[in-house]
């Protein structure tokens, strides 16, 4: 008996889940103007088609379901059509007012049905911010089984002017940063392209209507954001590259001391190599952070590495100046052998010449 009760309860729960999931689907939604941004006083036309199935309509008719519509548009006009395959459309006369209700008595038909909704109105003249263009709620008793919502942002002239001014200032700041980094040798070509795109968008926004201007400003903001991020990246790349180049120069000096001057065990050279290893550690950390897109930390580590590498390079230059070029048999062995042979020949020639002169005097 208990097993049968559990089975019946499971079936009831399954039926409820299927019913809730089958409330309605949006198969068409249109709004004119198509812009994501509207402006006060603008006319708006919308068109929706919902495919629905009443949850309780069937063999036992129950008037416990309804569709409730609402809008934030002023002077709204609603047109509803009920569409069933094989039957003429059922047209509900045009209704006015921000709130509309369609009872199960109006729309409760068995099977799959479509509800065609057209809404016309104007954006409130005092409206800014988020506007609820249309909202649909499917109620069963007092429970919302499903809902649909379309919203749009509303901007006025004053709001556009403020946004435009803010982005123009950001663009000016970006230009200053571009010029500064360019003077430091950073490749700002790609950043300049983002700046140019943002500048053009803001120029267009200055002479556009509020809704169009808002779109241009949004585009410019995206371009500026991307330009700032890109400048951060190329700046870090330049810092890491500079550190790598300095370490490379330092390695050349260390090679000179170790191979050309046989000073690998010299305490001064050992100290230089120790500082070089510290610089390399910072350089490696900078590369890791660059790959991880942590550009501020990459620059910080690169700066630490550059400082340590420059310190070691200064020590190396001072040591080289202190010991002078010296003499060694490193990479110039053949040159020294040649010079030695020439010197021997010169000495032999001189000796031979003197002996010959002596013989001539005696002869």
TISEGU-21184 format. One record per residue (C-alpha): residue number from 1; x, z negated, y. Coordinates in nm, 4 decimals, always signed. Layout:
REM residues N
{i: NUM u: X w: Z v: Y} .
...
END
This chain:
REM residues 363
{i: 1 u: +0.0000 w: +0.0000 v: +0.0000} .
{i: 2 u: +0.2795 w: -0.0928 v: +0.2407} .
{i: 3 u: +0.4574 w: +0.2309 v: +0.1561} .
{i: 4 u: +0.1443 w: +0.4300 v: +0.2406} .
{i: 5 u: +0.1077 w: +0.2495 v: +0.5743} .
{i: 6 u: +0.4698 w: +0.3247 v: +0.6630} .
{i: 7 u: +0.4174 w: +0.6912 v: +0.5740} .
{i: 8 u: +0.1049 w: +0.7140 v: +0.7901} .
{i: 9 u: +0.2835 w: +0.5484 v: +1.0843} .
{i: 10 u: +0.5743 w: +0.7919 v: +1.0479} .
{i: 11 u: +0.3376 w: +1.0889 v: +1.0567} .
{i: 12 u: +0.1615 w: +0.9550 v: +1.3651} .
{i: 13 u: +0.4926 w: +0.9027 v: +1.5439} .
{i: 14 u: +0.6029 w: +1.2531 v: +1.4483} .
{i: 15 u: +0.2794 w: +1.3997 v: +1.5848} .
{i: 16 u: +0.3267 w: +1.2104 v: +1.9128} .
{i: 17 u: +0.6828 w: +1.3394 v: +1.9499} .
{i: 18 u: +0.5697 w: +1.6974 v: +1.8908} .
{i: 19 u: +0.2871 w: +1.6566 v: +2.1400} .
{i: 20 u: +0.5087 w: +1.5127 v: +2.4142} .
{i: 21 u: +0.7662 w: +1.7858 v: +2.3661} .
{i: 22 u: +0.5014 w: +2.0587 v: +2.4038} .
{i: 23 u: +0.3689 w: +1.9619 v: +2.7522} .
{i: 24 u: +0.4717 w: +2.2702 v: +2.9556} .
{i: 25 u: +0.7576 w: +2.5124 v: +3.0168} .
{i: 26 u: +0.8526 w: +2.6860 v: +3.3408} .
{i: 27 u: +0.8748 w: +3.0588 v: +3.2708} .
{i: 28 u: +0.8885 w: +3.1795 v: +3.6322} .
{i: 29 u: +0.9910 w: +3.0283 v: +3.9653} .
{i: 30 u: +1.0377 w: +3.2171 v: +4.2906} .
{i: 31 u: +1.0794 w: +3.1079 v: +4.6493} .
{i: 32 u: +1.1088 w: +3.3096 v: +4.9679} .
{i: 33 u: +1.3306 w: +3.2847 v: +5.1589} .
{i: 34 u: +1.5726 w: +3.2617 v: +4.8650} .
{i: 35 u: +1.8275 w: +3.0548 v: +5.0563} .
{i: 36 u: +1.9041 w: +2.7047 v: +4.9323} .
{i: 37 u: +1.8685 w: +2.5913 v: +5.2935} .
{i: 38 u: +1.5537 w: +2.6092 v: +5.5050} .
{i: 39 u: +1.4974 w: +2.5426 v: +5.8732} .
{i: 40 u: +1.2152 w: +2.3652 v: +6.0590} .
{i: 41 u: +0.9086 w: +2.5816 v: +6.1218} .
{i: 42 u: +1.0108 w: +2.8443 v: +5.8652} .
{i: 43 u: +0.7400 w: +3.0064 v: +5.6488} .
{i: 44 u: +0.7805 w: +2.9559 v: +5.2743} .
{i: 45 u: +0.6152 w: +3.1388 v: +4.9827} .
{i: 46 u: +0.6534 w: +3.0228 v: +4.6257} .
{i: 47 u: +0.5333 w: +3.1532 v: +4.2906} .
{i: 48 u: +0.5411 w: +2.9707 v: +3.9572} .
{i: 49 u: +0.4160 w: +3.0391 v: +3.6069} .
{i: 50 u: +0.3873 w: +2.7483 v: +3.3645} .
{i: 51 u: +0.3215 w: +2.7869 v: +2.9932} .
{i: 52 u: +0.1403 w: +2.4789 v: +2.8665} .
{i: 53 u: -0.0534 w: +2.3290 v: +2.5813} .
{i: 54 u: -0.2876 w: +2.0387 v: +2.6458} .
{i: 55 u: -0.1940 w: +1.7444 v: +2.4280} .
{i: 56 u: -0.5452 w: +1.6254 v: +2.3425} .
{i: 57 u: -0.7554 w: +1.9425 v: +2.3665} .
{i: 58 u: -0.8632 w: +2.0673 v: +2.0275} .
{i: 59 u: -1.1408 w: +1.9971 v: +1.7877} .
{i: 60 u: -1.2122 w: +1.6724 v: +1.9712} .
{i: 61 u: -1.2477 w: +1.7303 v: +2.3464} .
{i: 62 u: -1.1108 w: +1.4489 v: +2.5636} .
{i: 63 u: -1.0928 w: +1.4478 v: +2.9425} .
{i: 64 u: -0.7795 w: +1.2284 v: +2.9677} .
{i: 65 u: -0.5244 w: +1.4848 v: +3.0885} .
{i: 66 u: -0.4542 w: +1.6413 v: +3.4258} .
{i: 67 u: -0.1960 w: +1.8305 v: +3.6308} .
{i: 68 u: -0.1126 w: +1.6890 v: +3.9733} .
{i: 69 u: +0.0599 w: +1.9033 v: +4.2382} .
{i: 70 u: +0.2139 w: +1.7955 v: +4.5684} .
{i: 71 u: +0.4200 w: +1.9566 v: +4.8447} .
{i: 72 u: +0.6049 w: +1.8589 v: +5.1609} .
{i: 73 u: +0.5169 w: +2.1871 v: +5.3329} .
{i: 74 u: +0.2783 w: +2.1864 v: +5.6260} .
{i: 75 u: -0.0553 w: +2.3709 v: +5.6128} .
{i: 76 u: -0.0186 w: +2.4461 v: +5.2417} .
{i: 77 u: -0.2443 w: +2.6948 v: +5.0627} .
{i: 78 u: -0.2683 w: +2.6916 v: +4.6816} .
{i: 79 u: -0.3830 w: +2.9724 v: +4.4514} .
{i: 80 u: -0.4280 w: +2.8944 v: +4.0818} .
{i: 81 u: -0.4947 w: +3.1342 v: +3.7931} .
{i: 82 u: -0.5426 w: +3.0417 v: +3.4301} .
{i: 83 u: -0.4207 w: +3.3120 v: +3.1972} .
{i: 84 u: -0.5087 w: +3.3425 v: +2.8279} .
{i: 85 u: -0.4135 w: +3.6309 v: +2.6051} .
{i: 86 u: -0.7083 w: +3.8587 v: +2.5447} .
{i: 87 u: -0.9199 w: +3.7091 v: +2.8266} .
{i: 88 u: -0.9577 w: +3.7870 v: +3.1969} .
{i: 89 u: -0.7731 w: +3.5556 v: +3.4363} .
{i: 90 u: -0.9682 w: +3.2540 v: +3.5500} .
{i: 91 u: -0.9201 w: +3.2356 v: +3.9282} .
{i: 92 u: -0.9579 w: +2.9039 v: +4.1071} .
{i: 93 u: -1.0504 w: +2.9526 v: +4.4756} .
{i: 94 u: -0.7749 w: +2.8894 v: +4.7299} .
{i: 95 u: -0.7254 w: +2.5251 v: +4.8095} .
{i: 96 u: -0.5625 w: +2.3543 v: +5.1064} .
{i: 97 u: -0.3910 w: +2.0180 v: +5.1400} .
{i: 98 u: -0.0624 w: +1.8677 v: +5.0224} .
{i: 99 u: -0.2085 w: +1.7216 v: +4.6991} .
{i: 100 u: -0.3966 w: +1.9084 v: +4.4273} .
{i: 101 u: -0.5302 w: +1.7995 v: +4.0900} .
{i: 102 u: -0.6368 w: +2.0201 v: +3.7994} .
{i: 103 u: -0.8361 w: +1.8216 v: +3.5458} .
{i: 104 u: -0.8582 w: +1.8955 v: +3.1781} .
{i: 105 u: -1.2052 w: +2.0253 v: +3.2549} .
{i: 106 u: -1.0375 w: +2.2963 v: +3.4684} .
{i: 107 u: -0.7421 w: +2.3914 v: +3.2503} .
{i: 108 u: -0.8126 w: +2.2460 v: +2.9059} .
{i: 109 u: -0.8075 w: +2.5401 v: +2.6684} .
{i: 110 u: -0.6880 w: +2.5435 v: +2.3096} .
{i: 111 u: -0.3654 w: +2.7189 v: +2.2198} .
{i: 112 u: -0.0902 w: +2.8426 v: +2.4477} .
{i: 113 u: -0.2090 w: +2.8951 v: +2.8061} .
{i: 114 u: -0.0344 w: +3.0036 v: +3.1258} .
{i: 115 u: -0.0969 w: +2.8596 v: +3.4690} .
{i: 116 u: -0.0076 w: +3.0906 v: +3.7585} .
{i: 117 u: +0.0526 w: +2.9004 v: +4.0854} .
{i: 118 u: +0.1207 w: +3.0436 v: +4.4300} .
{i: 119 u: +0.1918 w: +2.8146 v: +4.7248} .
{i: 120 u: +0.2305 w: +2.9070 v: +5.0906} .
{i: 121 u: +0.3223 w: +2.6805 v: +5.3806} .
{i: 122 u: +0.5700 w: +2.6068 v: +5.6568} .
{i: 123 u: +0.8606 w: +2.3685 v: +5.6831} .
{i: 124 u: +0.7709 w: +2.0720 v: +5.9074} .
{i: 125 u: +0.9161 w: +2.1179 v: +6.2541} .
{i: 126 u: +1.0572 w: +1.7661 v: +6.2538} .
{i: 127 u: +1.1972 w: +1.7860 v: +5.9014} .
{i: 128 u: +1.5666 w: +1.7570 v: +5.8132} .
{i: 129 u: +1.7375 w: +1.6589 v: +5.4926} .
{i: 130 u: +1.5773 w: +1.7064 v: +5.1510} .
{i: 131 u: +1.2318 w: +1.8695 v: +5.1380} .
{i: 132 u: +1.0074 w: +1.8530 v: +4.8327} .
{i: 133 u: +0.8752 w: +2.2084 v: +4.8167} .
{i: 134 u: +0.6594 w: +2.1502 v: +4.5095} .
{i: 135 u: +0.6171 w: +1.8829 v: +4.2462} .
{i: 136 u: +0.4116 w: +1.9068 v: +3.9282} .
{i: 137 u: +0.3311 w: +1.6124 v: +3.7030} .
{i: 138 u: +0.1460 w: +1.6357 v: +3.3723} .
{i: 139 u: -0.0498 w: +1.3135 v: +3.3169} .
{i: 140 u: -0.2086 w: +1.1836 v: +3.0028} .
{i: 141 u: -0.4131 w: +0.8812 v: +3.1005} .
{i: 142 u: -0.1717 w: +0.7142 v: +3.3461} .
{i: 143 u: +0.1486 w: +0.8284 v: +3.1760} .
{i: 144 u: +0.3581 w: +1.1167 v: +3.3056} .
{i: 145 u: +0.4314 w: +1.3323 v: +3.0020} .
{i: 146 u: +0.6360 w: +1.5941 v: +3.1857} .
{i: 147 u: +0.7220 w: +1.6979 v: +3.5411} .
{i: 148 u: +0.8747 w: +1.9760 v: +3.7497} .
{i: 149 u: +1.0351 w: +1.9518 v: +4.0940} .
{i: 150 u: +1.1732 w: +2.2079 v: +4.3392} .
{i: 151 u: +1.3559 w: +2.0886 v: +4.6522} .
{i: 152 u: +1.5445 w: +2.2495 v: +4.9371} .
{i: 153 u: +1.7695 w: +2.1177 v: +5.2124} .
{i: 154 u: +1.6353 w: +2.1515 v: +5.5661} .
{i: 155 u: +1.8721 w: +2.1767 v: +5.8612} .
{i: 156 u: +1.8005 w: +2.2050 v: +6.2331} .
{i: 157 u: +2.0038 w: +2.3378 v: +6.5212} .
{i: 158 u: +2.1485 w: +1.9978 v: +6.6144} .
{i: 159 u: +2.2508 w: +1.9254 v: +6.2576} .
{i: 160 u: +2.4128 w: +2.2685 v: +6.2248} .
{i: 161 u: +2.6017 w: +2.2170 v: +6.5511} .
{i: 162 u: +2.7423 w: +1.8872 v: +6.4248} .
{i: 163 u: +2.8450 w: +2.0344 v: +6.0886} .
{i: 164 u: +2.9997 w: +2.3366 v: +6.2563} .
{i: 165 u: +3.2050 w: +2.1186 v: +6.4892} .
{i: 166 u: +3.3262 w: +1.9021 v: +6.2007} .
{i: 167 u: +3.4422 w: +2.2001 v: +5.9938} .
{i: 168 u: +3.6075 w: +2.3627 v: +6.2953} .
{i: 169 u: +3.8137 w: +2.0474 v: +6.3432} .
{i: 170 u: +3.9077 w: +2.0440 v: +5.9731} .
{i: 171 u: +4.0123 w: +2.4081 v: +6.0017} .
{i: 172 u: +4.2275 w: +2.3260 v: +6.3054} .
{i: 173 u: +4.3945 w: +2.0430 v: +6.1125} .
{i: 174 u: +4.4573 w: +2.2742 v: +5.8190} .
{i: 175 u: +4.6240 w: +2.5281 v: +6.0469} .
{i: 176 u: +4.8557 w: +2.2615 v: +6.1845} .
{i: 177 u: +4.9512 w: +2.1584 v: +5.8303} .
{i: 178 u: +5.0093 w: +2.5223 v: +5.7322} .
{i: 179 u: +5.2438 w: +2.5768 v: +6.0272} .
{i: 180 u: +5.4321 w: +2.2541 v: +5.9567} .
{i: 181 u: +5.4842 w: +2.3291 v: +5.5871} .
{i: 182 u: +5.5756 w: +2.6910 v: +5.6590} .
{i: 183 u: +5.8523 w: +2.5689 v: +5.8900} .
{i: 184 u: +5.9787 w: +2.3572 v: +5.5988} .
{i: 185 u: +6.0085 w: +2.6659 v: +5.3782} .
{i: 186 u: +5.6880 w: +2.6182 v: +5.1792} .
{i: 187 u: +5.5218 w: +2.9435 v: +5.0684} .
{i: 188 u: +5.1810 w: +2.9202 v: +5.2410} .
{i: 189 u: +5.0626 w: +3.2773 v: +5.1751} .
{i: 190 u: +4.7740 w: +3.1794 v: +4.9458} .
{i: 191 u: +4.6763 w: +2.8898 v: +5.1730} .
{i: 192 u: +4.6663 w: +3.1221 v: +5.4724} .
{i: 193 u: +4.4184 w: +3.3438 v: +5.2850} .
{i: 194 u: +4.1822 w: +3.0475 v: +5.2375} .
{i: 195 u: +4.2223 w: +2.9612 v: +5.6053} .
{i: 196 u: +4.1352 w: +3.3154 v: +5.7095} .
{i: 197 u: +3.8219 w: +3.3184 v: +5.4923} .
{i: 198 u: +3.7050 w: +2.9849 v: +5.6335} .
{i: 199 u: +3.7740 w: +3.0981 v: +5.9894} .
{i: 200 u: +3.5635 w: +3.4108 v: +5.9385} .
{i: 201 u: +3.2754 w: +3.2093 v: +5.7899} .
{i: 202 u: +3.2728 w: +2.9655 v: +6.0818} .
{i: 203 u: +3.2822 w: +3.2529 v: +6.3295} .
{i: 204 u: +2.9735 w: +3.3996 v: +6.1610} .
{i: 205 u: +2.8028 w: +3.0590 v: +6.1577} .
{i: 206 u: +2.8410 w: +3.0217 v: +6.5324} .
{i: 207 u: +2.5991 w: +3.3100 v: +6.5985} .
{i: 208 u: +2.3628 w: +3.2733 v: +6.2997} .
{i: 209 u: +2.0242 w: +3.1077 v: +6.2579} .
{i: 210 u: +2.0300 w: +2.7450 v: +6.1371} .
{i: 211 u: +1.9606 w: +2.8316 v: +5.7709} .
{i: 212 u: +2.2157 w: +3.1161 v: +5.7674} .
{i: 213 u: +2.4655 w: +2.9050 v: +5.9602} .
{i: 214 u: +2.4341 w: +2.6267 v: +5.7041} .
{i: 215 u: +2.5229 w: +2.8742 v: +5.4301} .
{i: 216 u: +2.8264 w: +2.9996 v: +5.6226} .
{i: 217 u: +2.9371 w: +2.6434 v: +5.6939} .
{i: 218 u: +2.9063 w: +2.5510 v: +5.3258} .
{i: 219 u: +3.1235 w: +2.8513 v: +5.2374} .
{i: 220 u: +3.3797 w: +2.7543 v: +5.5008} .
{i: 221 u: +3.3877 w: +2.3959 v: +5.3747} .
{i: 222 u: +3.4634 w: +2.5200 v: +5.0233} .
{i: 223 u: +3.7415 w: +2.7457 v: +5.1536} .
{i: 224 u: +3.8928 w: +2.4625 v: +5.3575} .
{i: 225 u: +3.8766 w: +2.2244 v: +5.0601} .
{i: 226 u: +4.0502 w: +2.4821 v: +4.8416} .
{i: 227 u: +4.3087 w: +2.5486 v: +5.1135} .
{i: 228 u: +4.3904 w: +2.1788 v: +5.1455} .
{i: 229 u: +4.4237 w: +2.1407 v: +4.7679} .
{i: 230 u: +4.6385 w: +2.4533 v: +4.7430} .
{i: 231 u: +4.8678 w: +2.3414 v: +5.0246} .
{i: 232 u: +4.9101 w: +2.0082 v: +4.8492} .
{i: 233 u: +5.0152 w: +2.1983 v: +4.5364} .
{i: 234 u: +5.2648 w: +2.4424 v: +4.6896} .
{i: 235 u: +5.4157 w: +2.1639 v: +4.8997} .
{i: 236 u: +5.4797 w: +1.9632 v: +4.5836} .
{i: 237 u: +5.6218 w: +2.2710 v: +4.4082} .
{i: 238 u: +5.8669 w: +2.3228 v: +4.6950} .
{i: 239 u: +5.9753 w: +1.9577 v: +4.6870} .
{i: 240 u: +6.0386 w: +1.9692 v: +4.3112} .
{i: 241 u: +6.2244 w: +2.3005 v: +4.3402} .
{i: 242 u: +6.4491 w: +2.1639 v: +4.6174} .
{i: 243 u: +6.5436 w: +1.8668 v: +4.4021} .
{i: 244 u: +6.6228 w: +2.0946 v: +4.1091} .
{i: 245 u: +6.8433 w: +2.3169 v: +4.3245} .
{i: 246 u: +7.0384 w: +2.0181 v: +4.4597} .
{i: 247 u: +7.0952 w: +1.8850 v: +4.1082} .
{i: 248 u: +7.2208 w: +2.2298 v: +4.0086} .
{i: 249 u: +7.4725 w: +2.2240 v: +4.2942} .
{i: 250 u: +7.5799 w: +1.8750 v: +4.1899} .
{i: 251 u: +7.6322 w: +1.9937 v: +3.8321} .
{i: 252 u: +7.8712 w: +2.2587 v: +3.9628} .
{i: 253 u: +8.0785 w: +1.9931 v: +4.1341} .
{i: 254 u: +8.0829 w: +1.7728 v: +3.8230} .
{i: 255 u: +8.1939 w: +2.0717 v: +3.6141} .
{i: 256 u: +8.4795 w: +2.1268 v: +3.8577} .
{i: 257 u: +8.6011 w: +1.7685 v: +3.8212} .
{i: 258 u: +8.5610 w: +1.7572 v: +3.4419} .
{i: 259 u: +8.6872 w: +2.1022 v: +3.3426} .
{i: 260 u: +8.9103 w: +2.2142 v: +3.6274} .
{i: 261 u: +9.0656 w: +1.8790 v: +3.7202} .
{i: 262 u: +9.0384 w: +1.6925 v: +3.3851} .
{i: 263 u: +8.8821 w: +1.3923 v: +3.5596} .
{i: 264 u: +8.5996 w: +1.3143 v: +3.3146} .
{i: 265 u: +8.7187 w: +0.9546 v: +3.2754} .
{i: 266 u: +8.7923 w: +0.8992 v: +3.6431} .
{i: 267 u: +8.5784 w: +0.6030 v: +3.7692} .
{i: 268 u: +8.4766 w: +0.7982 v: +4.0785} .
{i: 269 u: +8.3532 w: +1.0930 v: +3.8702} .
{i: 270 u: +8.1771 w: +0.8570 v: +3.6293} .
{i: 271 u: +7.9933 w: +0.7003 v: +3.9267} .
{i: 272 u: +7.8884 w: +1.0468 v: +4.0450} .
{i: 273 u: +7.7585 w: +1.1360 v: +3.6982} .
{i: 274 u: +7.5638 w: +0.8092 v: +3.6840} .
{i: 275 u: +7.3882 w: +0.8910 v: +4.0096} .
{i: 276 u: +7.3253 w: +1.2408 v: +3.8762} .
{i: 277 u: +7.1470 w: +1.0982 v: +3.5699} .
{i: 278 u: +6.9287 w: +0.8856 v: +3.7968} .
{i: 279 u: +6.8414 w: +1.1943 v: +4.0018} .
{i: 280 u: +6.7527 w: +1.3848 v: +3.6849} .
{i: 281 u: +6.5175 w: +1.1076 v: +3.5751} .
{i: 282 u: +6.3289 w: +1.1245 v: +3.9047} .
{i: 283 u: +6.3273 w: +1.5046 v: +3.8819} .
{i: 284 u: +6.1777 w: +1.4919 v: +3.5315} .
{i: 285 u: +5.9064 w: +1.2522 v: +3.6478} .
{i: 286 u: +5.8326 w: +1.4820 v: +3.9410} .
{i: 287 u: +5.7897 w: +1.7780 v: +3.7056} .
{i: 288 u: +5.5568 w: +1.5778 v: +3.4799} .
{i: 289 u: +5.3378 w: +1.4777 v: +3.7735} .
{i: 290 u: +5.3385 w: +1.8344 v: +3.9037} .
{i: 291 u: +5.2103 w: +1.9566 v: +3.5672} .
{i: 292 u: +4.9493 w: +1.6787 v: +3.5718} .
{i: 293 u: +4.8386 w: +1.7940 v: +3.9204} .
{i: 294 u: +4.9267 w: +1.4592 v: +4.0738} .
{i: 295 u: +5.0896 w: +1.6283 v: +4.3702} .
{i: 296 u: +5.1484 w: +1.3250 v: +4.5976} .
{i: 297 u: +5.3325 w: +1.1410 v: +4.3190} .
{i: 298 u: +5.5224 w: +1.4579 v: +4.2294} .
{i: 299 u: +5.6474 w: +1.4811 v: +4.5879} .
{i: 300 u: +5.7369 w: +1.1123 v: +4.5917} .
{i: 301 u: +5.9430 w: +1.1367 v: +4.2728} .
{i: 302 u: +6.1033 w: +1.4596 v: +4.3911} .
{i: 303 u: +6.2036 w: +1.2889 v: +4.7172} .
{i: 304 u: +6.3610 w: +1.0016 v: +4.5213} .
{i: 305 u: +6.5485 w: +1.2497 v: +4.3036} .
{i: 306 u: +6.6640 w: +1.4530 v: +4.6027} .
{i: 307 u: +6.7917 w: +1.1412 v: +4.7784} .
{i: 308 u: +6.9908 w: +1.0324 v: +4.4741} .
{i: 309 u: +7.1239 w: +1.3858 v: +4.4124} .
{i: 310 u: +7.2316 w: +1.4224 v: +4.7780} .
{i: 311 u: +7.4039 w: +1.0848 v: +4.7601} .
{i: 312 u: +7.5994 w: +1.1957 v: +4.4550} .
{i: 313 u: +7.6743 w: +1.5348 v: +4.6112} .
{i: 314 u: +7.8157 w: +1.3650 v: +4.9216} .
{i: 315 u: +8.0398 w: +1.1485 v: +4.7020} .
{i: 316 u: +8.1529 w: +1.4588 v: +4.5147} .
{i: 317 u: +8.2413 w: +1.6479 v: +4.8309} .
{i: 318 u: +8.4330 w: +1.3476 v: +4.9658} .
{i: 319 u: +8.6246 w: +1.3157 v: +4.6393} .
{i: 320 u: +8.7111 w: +1.6854 v: +4.6341} .
{i: 321 u: +8.8403 w: +1.6629 v: +4.9895} .
{i: 322 u: +9.0403 w: +1.3532 v: +4.8998} .
{i: 323 u: +9.2197 w: +1.4998 v: +4.5985} .
{i: 324 u: +9.2603 w: +1.8496 v: +4.7413} .
{i: 325 u: +9.2608 w: +2.1642 v: +4.5327} .
{i: 326 u: +9.5605 w: +2.0526 v: +4.3264} .
{i: 327 u: +9.7070 w: +2.2448 v: +4.0346} .
{i: 328 u: +9.5450 w: +2.3022 v: +3.7024} .
{i: 329 u: +9.5618 w: +2.5261 v: +3.4032} .
{i: 330 u: +9.1922 w: +2.5707 v: +3.3695} .
{i: 331 u: +9.0158 w: +2.8982 v: +3.4176} .
{i: 332 u: +9.3134 w: +3.0445 v: +3.6178} .
{i: 333 u: +9.5813 w: +3.0139 v: +3.3447} .
{i: 334 u: +9.6639 w: +3.3840 v: +3.3375} .
{i: 335 u: +9.6983 w: +3.3862 v: +3.7147} .
{i: 336 u: +9.9451 w: +3.0995 v: +3.7064} .
{i: 337 u: +10.1434 w: +3.2629 v: +3.4250} .
{i: 338 u: +10.1633 w: +3.5807 v: +3.6283} .
{i: 339 u: +10.2803 w: +3.3927 v: +3.9351} .
{i: 340 u: +10.5421 w: +3.2146 v: +3.7233} .
{i: 341 u: +10.6737 w: +3.5411 v: +3.5805} .
{i: 342 u: +10.7019 w: +3.6863 v: +3.9299} .
{i: 343 u: +10.8927 w: +3.3812 v: +4.0511} .
{i: 344 u: +11.1340 w: +3.4065 v: +3.7543} .
{i: 345 u: +11.1918 w: +3.7722 v: +3.8249} .
{i: 346 u: +11.2566 w: +3.6974 v: +4.1903} .
{i: 347 u: +11.5102 w: +3.4257 v: +4.1016} .
{i: 348 u: +11.6813 w: +3.6514 v: +3.8484} .
{i: 349 u: +11.6927 w: +3.9305 v: +4.1025} .
{i: 350 u: +11.8450 w: +3.7079 v: +4.3650} .
{i: 351 u: +12.1109 w: +3.5833 v: +4.1235} .
{i: 352 u: +12.1873 w: +3.9329 v: +4.0066} .
{i: 353 u: +12.2124 w: +4.0544 v: +4.3650} .
{i: 354 u: +12.4558 w: +3.7794 v: +4.4604} .
{i: 355 u: +12.6745 w: +3.8466 v: +4.1590} .
{i: 356 u: +12.6788 w: +4.2159 v: +4.2330} .
{i: 357 u: +12.7738 w: +4.1460 v: +4.5942} .
{i: 358 u: +13.0577 w: +3.9223 v: +4.4750} .
{i: 359 u: +13.1919 w: +4.1912 v: +4.2495} .
{i: 360 u: +13.1880 w: +4.4394 v: +4.5288} .
{i: 361 u: +13.3935 w: +4.2075 v: +4.7532} .
{i: 362 u: +13.6557 w: +4.1576 v: +4.4771} .
{i: 363 u: +13.6655 w: +4.5233 v: +4.3863} .
END
